[in-house]
Amino acid sequence: MAQNRVGVIGFPVEHSLSPIMHNAAFEALQMRDWHYDAMSIPPDILRLGLREPKNHGYIGINVTVPHKEAIMEFVRPDDRARAIGAVNTVDFRSNIGTNTDADGLIGDLHAHQIPLSGERVLVLGAGGASRAAVYGLSREGARIAIVNRTKSRAYGLVEQLKISAGVEGLDVLTLDEAADWGMSLIVNCTSVGLHPHINQTPWIHGLPFPDGVTVYDMVYRPANTALMQQCLAHGGRAIGGLGMLTRQGAIAFELWTGVEPPLDVMYGALQTALETSE
């Protein structure tokens, strides 16, 4: 039986949960001729490293850190990837690179019935995940402010999205200013609080935490981050990033296979993997 192969590239990539999620979906759908694996490619040989999966008949790949921006030079980025400034999914049949992170986030926010249009949304961080979040949220009609430790980087994000995607009206705030901004939703796009640094939070202890807001933390390990605990302690609603991980993966799955994957199977496989690793 010929094998249809897909996978993820990164450096390091051993920690990736994507193989577990995708292979669980292949098994549930009895797509036994499909398999998803992980390939570690150092940044200095990215161009050469990309040839290997292509030459071995891979249909497509996911792309994780640190390659999401650098890979744009070697594929044909679509409008969404160009707007965000990063590629996380490639289809080798067309050599088109896209970005599923924004739709993964927005899809999960919708699934949790969180209103976005006209709402004030605070985005923490100014890296690649933040660009995807701001791009997606702006298309939903949210009013967005960005907080980053380095303010110049936040202004850089604002300028980039203005040029690449025509996004206007973004605010840049300090965390002190943000505490009184009156947002209904906080989206954490930083890695602060990620295992094993589970006691860290991007919201400085001692700074008043807004009451009754919703926090969406892209960090999914641990399942209940320090930021989420701060939110719950102030009467808010806290959601971890496992749903976004599932949904961005599901979009890539359907792009490669033409088949809609079972989200519940993918999510359940991720949950089980995280529970057994703790």
Steps between C-alpha positions, in 0.01 A plus 500: 500500500647836395536740790380860485738681731464837674682640801635794693840666480662705776810518718465348746185313406494199735252676731240544224159344566394531136590138408277370781208719392519429126570128526203461737280660233642275227429196715145611586426555129670168407738691272768236543702620203569834673764573761625815676847531654743760635824613337768701678666746260762748625448859380828517307397217265132585457511521119684168474286346773182584309618298201501178702125470569428626146730242345352224715148568380357695793172668410545786746640617830420713799765751600581594858766714669749619393410456131163674456644822361815370330307242295311774316806541279473141372124462441222704338329677794128559448327827593441393859861391558628824347264705715608325820863476397534130576424157352396205714362265232639403159343296220789362293266422207467873434792620718252745656556601861212620714434585864225323694571659841261795463208280392586249773475770767188668363331164448559406863382839628180456297460145632506646852245764391728792585381825337766680296340763277529840665660350812822625660763225482840519665776297331805413711819462297630620165646188336371278221208363702396855583505602133269210414268588791483871415440422132214263584345723767514808278308315228233424761457872575661505844673808639850383587775619732842336525722472807859384467800525731686681221268774382698557178427140396127559551519810280688289244211250495252784452702640208548161337130409510408845369722439196438128444129476585364856513421464870431842653410635844721281717603637840825434686472515879710433806363234735414774751295681236341174392374428851256793464428463127169321548549193280266202496762253371874446560689275258840383623730441202818477709659179630504635858359233731590212267616179669732475692467870600146446621505769769582781259236731356512785248270699731732643764409402855391807693340669200119494539346232279180607324182340631278281287712485183555196282858378464605288204847362569673346198715306747346153544763336720405522786126485438437762770768769475586757765336767281181294476500460878532879543204545267281248684588658835351827368172354379607451140487217250824322403561290189824316414654472154439132427197578285700741284773237455235248396322732258810635325610138452160398369513770231837365381366142511210589271726699267725196444240222495175662384338332801352682801661351812319417827584790731393308809743215422788741440423698817460184706833361378674825602333498842604141564859569391523801732348316796740204466803729466431691823 
